[in-house]
Amino acid sequence: MAEKCPACGSCGMPMEKPEDFALGDVTRPYCRYCTDARGELLPYEQVLETNAGFYVDSQGVTRAAAIEMARAILADKPAWRGRH
């Protein structure tokens, strides 16, 4: 049976390679996009904007729709659950 690919605890991105993880450290719970240069989790609004931008670029949805999509996805992640 294949081992499950870890996902970012902030945005849910699959972290398949070491460079996908914060600081390239596979023991970190967050991806490189959700963390700063020290490997610390970025503020919620910054993560929300990054995710929304990804949805606009990759799925061609409006910014308003992308923000709503990002809010819904982030709400279920361990980093943000019950906080936003």
C-alpha positions in Angstrom: 0.0 0.0 0.0 1.3 3.4 -0.9 2.0 5.9 1.9 -0.3 8.9 2.0 1.1 12.1 0.8 1.2 14.7 3.6 -0.8 17.9 3.0 -0.2 21.4 4.3 -2.0 22.0 7.6 -2.8 25.5 6.5 -3.9 25.3 2.8 -4.1 21.6 2.1 -1.5 21.6 -0.7 0.0 18.1 -1.2 3.6 18.1 0.0 5.3 15.5 -2.2 8.9 16.7 -2.3 11.1 18.2 0.5 11.1 21.5 -1.3 7.3 21.7 -0.9 7.7 21.8 2.9 8.6 25.0 4.9 12.4 25.4 4.8 12.6 22.0 2.9 12.0 20.3 6.3 9.7 17.3 5.9 8.9 17.4 9.6 7.2 20.8 9.3 3.4 20.8 9.1 3.1 23.7 6.6 4.1 24.3 3.0 6.6 26.8 1.6 3.7 29.1 0.4 2.1 29.4 3.8 5.3 30.2 5.8 7.8 33.0 6.0 11.6 32.8 5.6 11.9 31.4 9.2 9.3 28.6 8.5 6.7 30.4 10.6 3.0 30.4 9.5 2.0 33.5 7.7 -1.0 35.6 8.8 -4.4 34.2 7.7 -5.2 37.1 5.4 -1.9 36.6 3.5 -2.6 32.8 3.1 -6.1 33.6 2.0 -4.9 36.0 -0.7 -2.2 33.6 -1.9 -4.8 30.8 -2.2 -7.4 33.1 -3.9 -4.7 34.2 -6.4 -4.0 30.6 -7.2 -7.7 29.8 -7.9 -8.0 32.9 -10.1 -4.9 31.9 -12.1 -5.6 28.1 -12.3 -9.3 28.0 -12.6 -10.2 31.3 -14.1 -12.8 32.2 -11.5 -13.5 35.8 -10.4 -11.6 37.2 -7.4 -14.8 37.3 -5.3 -15.4 33.6 -6.1 -11.8 32.7 -5.4 -11.9 34.4 -2.0 -15.0 32.4 -1.1 -13.4 29.2 -2.3 -10.2 29.9 -0.3 -12.2 30.8 2.9 -14.2 27.5 2.6 -11.0 25.4 2.1 -9.0 27.1 4.8 -11.8 26.9 7.4 -11.3 23.1 7.5 -7.5 23.1 7.9 -5.9 22.5 11.3 -4.1 25.9 11.3 -7.3 27.9 10.9 -10.1 25.6 12.2 -12.3 27.6 14.6 -10.3 30.7 14.1 -11.9 32.3 11.0 
